[in-house]
């Protein structure tokens, strides 16, 4: 079972100045390889303390020189904000720099503030993403990009350096696919489905099952297990864990304006259109509690029990842990990641994919 470590760069409420925060987050990230994690994931976000990670390819290239073994993954490159040929170039170059450890992760993005700053229409994101994803996934294999689509007409162009190796192998390509419209694209390009924990897992099971069905239809083999990313707090202080995860939910809601009318009326983001109505129907406390309970936190045994319950609901999955968020101190993140690596990770590695070891 591959186990991931994700850096979200969440400088909660600007509690630290940018220089101090960057140094702390980088120090936390350097724990991933020595603690035994398989893949280091890095998000892309812009213009806000919610997530200060404007160029994950650049940061991963830096980490390539500081590490020897761990996979280096974008989670993801937000495709509508980039020229597709630049994404393909950067992915291939990172693979050369890291001696074959690059992992291409793709995402569509959701925040209106980020789309507006890039002078883009949020309602074009669906078509832009779909067009770019096909072009990029073909180019990182062939070393050539071309396209005649609506948004990215691209004359046939050779990429140099050319591909070091294929990104078509198991878990070398990921896609954040949390909306039903992204699931078919994820399956078509042969990407591992990635999801952030944000609501009860039975509610997202249909999208996971649809990805599995379409992946087998397109490629003739079973899809890799879905990757699930959690806000993770491994320790005995339950009150602190609940505080941190709950605080994050509201920074998430603020950044994405998740309860806003623009999503309620959006054709590109229909999967999120009911959030405002849910807030009115269930109230803030219930939404916060559902978010807290969907993530993993607590003692090592409690975390394993939550993972086992998730496995009973959705089947095999790949865990990805986020240890730094909502104002965690360096010591909190270090202690949490270390305890997770010492007491949770060995048990997870004993699980055999395709067998019901959770029972």
C-alpha positions in Angstrom: 0.0 0.0 0.0 1.6 3.3 -1.1 1.4 5.9 1.6 1.6 9.6 0.8 2.6 12.8 2.7 0.9 16.0 1.4 2.0 19.6 2.0 -0.9 22.1 1.8 1.0 25.3 2.7 -2.0 26.5 4.9 -0.8 29.6 6.7 -3.9 29.8 8.7 -5.3 33.3 9.2 -1.8 34.7 8.4 -0.7 33.7 11.9 3.0 33.7 10.7 4.7 36.0 8.3 5.4 34.4 4.9 9.2 33.9 5.5 8.6 32.2 8.9 5.8 30.0 7.6 7.8 28.9 4.5 10.7 27.8 6.7 8.4 25.9 9.0 6.5 24.1 6.3 9.7 23.2 4.4 11.1 21.7 7.6 8.0 19.6 8.1 8.1 18.5 4.5 11.7 17.3 5.0 10.4 14.7 7.4 8.5 12.7 4.7 11.4 10.7 3.3 13.2 9.8 6.5 9.9 8.7 8.1 9.3 6.3 5.3 6.5 7.8 3.2 6.4 6.7 -0.4 5.3 9.8 -2.2 5.4 13.5 -1.4 2.5 15.5 -2.8 2.4 19.2 -3.2 -0.7 21.3 -4.0 -1.0 24.4 -6.2 -2.7 27.5 -5.0 -2.3 31.3 -5.4 -2.7 34.7 -3.9 -4.0 33.7 -0.5 -2.7 32.5 2.9 -5.1 29.6 2.6 -2.4 27.8 0.6 0.8 29.5 -0.4 2.1 27.1 -3.1 2.1 28.9 -6.4 4.5 26.6 -8.2 4.6 23.0 -7.1 6.9 21.9 -10.0 9.5 24.4 -8.8 9.3 23.3 -5.2 9.4 19.6 -6.1 12.5 20.2 -8.3 14.2 21.7 -5.2 13.2 18.6 -3.1 14.6 16.4 -5.8 18.0 17.6 -4.9 17.4 17.1 -1.2 16.0 13.5 -1.3 17.0 10.2 -2.8 14.0 7.9 -2.8 10.6 9.4 -2.3 8.2 10.1 -5.2 7.6 13.7 -6.0 4.0 14.5 -7.0 1.9 17.5 -8.0 -1.5 17.3 -6.4 -2.2 18.8 -8.7 -1.2 21.1 -11.4 -4.3 23.2 -12.0 -4.5 22.7 -15.7 -6.8 25.7 -16.8 -4.2 28.1 -15.3 -1.4 26.8 -17.5 -0.5 26.3 -21.1 -0.6 22.6 -21.6 2.8 22.4 -23.3 4.4 24.0 -20.2 2.9 21.4 -17.9 4.2 18.6 -20.1 7.6 20.2 -20.2 7.8 20.6 -16.5 6.6 17.1 -15.7 9.2 15.6 -18.0 12.0 17.8 -16.8 11.1 17.0 -13.1 11.3 13.3 -14.0 14.8 13.8 -15.4 15.9 15.9 -12.4 14.6 13.4 -9.9 16.0 10.3 -11.8 12.5 9.0 -12.5 10.6 9.9 -9.3 8.2 12.5 -10.8 4.5 11.8 -10.4 2.1 13.9 -12.5 -1.0 15.0 -10.6 -3.7 17.2 -12.2 -6.7 19.2 -10.9 -9.2 21.7 -12.1 -9.4 24.2 -9.3 -12.5 25.7 -7.7 -11.7 29.1 -6.2 -13.3 32.1 -8.0 -10.7 34.4 -6.6 -7.9 32.4 -8.2 -9.7 32.2 -11.6 -10.4 35.9 -11.6 -6.8 36.8 -10.8 -5.7 34.7 -13.8 -8.3 36.6 -15.9 -10.3 33.4 -16.6 -14.0 32.6 -16.6 -14.8 30.0 -14.0 -17.4 28.6 -16.3 -14.8 27.7 -18.9 -12.9 25.5 -16.5 -14.6 22.3 -17.4 -13.8 22.5 -21.1 -10.3 23.9 -20.6 -9.4 21.1 -18.1 -10.8 18.3 -20.3 -8.9 19.6 -23.4 -5.6 20.1 -21.6 -5.7 16.8 -19.7 -5.8 14.8 -22.9 -3.1 16.8 -24.6 -0.7 16.6 -21.6 -1.2 12.9 -20.9 -0.4 12.1 -24.6 2.6 14.5 -24.7 4.3 13.1 -21.6 4.3 9.7 -23.3 5.1 10.6 -26.9 7.3 13.7 -26.3 5.2 15.5 -28.8 2.3 17.9 -28.3 -0.3 18.9 -30.8 -4.0 19.9 -30.6 -6.7 21.6 -32.5 -9.2 22.2 -29.7 -11.2 25.3 -28.8 -8.8 26.6 -26.2 -5.4 25.2 -27.0 -4.7 25.0 -30.7 -1.2 23.7 -30.7 1.0 23.0 -33.7 2.9 19.7 -33.6 5.9 20.4 -31.3 8.6 18.2 -30.0 9.4 18.5 -26.3 13.0 18.4 -25.2 14.3 16.8 -23.1 12.0 14.0 -24.2 10.3 11.6 -21.8 12.7 9.7 -19.5 10.1 7.0 -19.0 6.4 6.4 -19.1 3.9 8.1 -16.8 1.4 5.3 -17.6 2.6 2.9 -14.9 0.7 2.3 -11.6 0.4 5.5 -9.6 2.5 7.7 -11.8 -0.5 9.8 -12.8 -3.1 11.2 -10.4 -6.1 13.4 -10.9 -8.2 15.1 -8.2 -11.6 13.8 -9.3 -14.2 14.8 -6.7 -17.0 15.8 -9.1 -18.9 13.4 -11.4 -17.8 15.3 -14.5 -14.1 14.8 -13.8 -14.4 11.1 -13.1 -14.7 10.1 -16.8 -11.6 12.2 -17.7 -9.6 10.7 -14.9 -10.5 7.2 -16.1 -9.9 8.0 -19.8 -6.4 9.3 -19.3 -5.5 6.4 -17.0 -5.0 8.4 -13.8 -5.4 7.3 -10.2 -8.4 9.0 -8.7 -7.6 11.4 -5.9 -10.1 12.7 -3.3 -9.8 14.9 -0.3 -11.8 13.9 2.8 -14.7 16.3 3.1 -18.0 14.4 3.5 -19.1 10.9 4.6 -17.5 8.2 2.4 -20.7 6.5 1.5 -21.7 9.7 -0.2 -18.7 9.6 -2.5 -18.7 5.9 -3.2 -20.7 6.2 -6.4 -18.0 8.4 -8.0 -15.3 5.9 -6.9 -17.3 3.0 -8.4 -17.8 4.9 -11.6 -14.1 5.6 -12.0 -13.4 1.9 -11.5 -16.0 0.9 -14.1 -14.8 3.4 -16.7 -11.1 2.7 -16.0 -11.6 -1.0 -16.8 -13.6 -0.1 -19.8 -10.9 2.1 -21.3 -7.8 0.1 -20.2 -8.9 -3.5 -19.7 -7.4 -3.7 -16.2 -8.6 -2.7 -12.7 -8.1 0.9 -11.6 -5.4 1.6 -9.0 -7.0 2.1 -5.5 -8.4 5.6 -5.0 -6.0 8.0 -3.1 -7.7 9.6 -0.1 -6.1 12.7 1.4 -6.9 13.5 5.1 -6.2 16.2 7.6 -4.3 14.0 10.0 -3.6 14.5 13.7 -1.9 11.5 15.3 -1.9 11.9 19.1 -3.9 11.7 22.3 -5.2 15.3 22.4 -8.6 14.8 20.9 -9.7 18.4 21.7 -6.8 19.8 19.8 -7.4 17.5 16.8 -11.0 18.5 16.5 -10.1 22.2 16.9 -7.5 22.0 14.1 -9.7 20.1 11.6 -12.7 22.3 12.3 -10.7 25.5 11.9 -9.5 24.2 8.5 -13.0 23.6 7.3 -13.9 27.2 7.7 -10.7 28.5 6.0 -11.6 26.1 3.2 -15.2 27.4 3.0 -13.9 31.0 3.0 -11.3 30.5 0.3 -13.6 28.7 -2.1 -16.7 30.7 -1.1 -18.3 27.3 -1.0 -21.7 28.6 0.1 -21.8 31.4 -2.5 -24.4 31.9 -5.1 -21.9 31.6 -7.9 -21.6 27.9 -7.2 -25.3 27.5 -6.7 -25.9 28.7 -10.2 -22.8 27.2 -11.9 -23.0 24.7 -14.7 -19.3 23.8 -14.4 -19.5 23.1 -10.7 -22.9 21.5 -10.3 -21.5 19.0 -7.8 -21.0 21.9 -5.3 -24.2 23.7 -6.1 -26.0 22.4 -3.0 -23.6 23.6 -0.4 -25.5 26.8 0.3 -28.7 25.0 0.7 -27.0 22.4 2.9 -25.8 25.2 5.2 -29.3 26.6 5.5 -30.9 23.2 6.1 -28.4 21.6 8.5 -26.5 24.6 10.0 -22.8 25.4 10.5 -22.3 23.0 13.4 -23.5 20.0 11.6 -21.5 20.7 8.5 -18.4 21.2 10.6 -18.9 18.0 12.5 -19.4 16.0 9.3 -16.1 17.4 7.9 -14.3 16.6 11.1 -15.6 13.1 11.2 -14.6 12.4 7.6 -10.9 13.0 8.3 -8.6 10.8 10.4 -7.3 11.9 13.8 -6.8 10.5 17.2 -4.5 7.8 18.7 -2.9 5.4 16.3 -5.5 2.8 17.1 -8.4 5.3 16.5 -6.8 6.2 13.1 -6.5 2.6 12.1 -10.1 2.0 13.1 -11.2 4.9 10.9 -9.1 3.6 8.0 -10.6 0.1 8.4 -14.1 1.5 8.4 -13.3 3.5 5.2 -12.0 0.4 3.6 -15.2 -1.5 4.4 -17.2 1.3 2.7 -15.1 2.1 -0.4 -12.7 -0.9 -0.7 -8.9 -0.6 -1.1 -7.5 2.9 -1.0 -4.2 4.7 -0.8 -3.9 7.0 2.3 -2.3 10.4 2.0 -1.8 12.4 5.2 -1.6 16.1 5.8 0.1 16.9 9.1 0.6 20.7 8.8 -2.6 22.9 8.7 -4.7 25.4 10.7 -1.8 26.7 12.7 -0.1 23.5 13.9 3.3 24.2 15.3 6.4 22.4 13.9 6.6 20.2 17.0 2.9 19.2 16.7 3.3 18.3 13.0 6.6 16.5 13.7 5.2 14.5 16.6 2.0 13.6 14.7 3.9 12.5 11.6 6.4 10.5 13.6 3.8 8.7 15.6 1.9 7.9 12.5 5.0 6.5 10.8 5.9 4.4 13.8 2.5 3.0 14.7 0.0 3.4 11.9 2.2 2.9 8.8 3.4 -0.6 9.6 -0.2 -1.8 10.1 -1.3 -0.2 6.8 1.6 -1.8 5.0 0.4 -5.2 6.2 -2.9 -4.8 4.4 -3.0 -6.7 1.2 -4.7 -5.0 -1.7 -7.7 -7.0 -2.9 -8.1 -8.9 0.3 -10.4 -8.0 3.2 -7.9 -7.6 5.9 -10.0 -5.0 7.6 -12.4 -7.6 9.0 
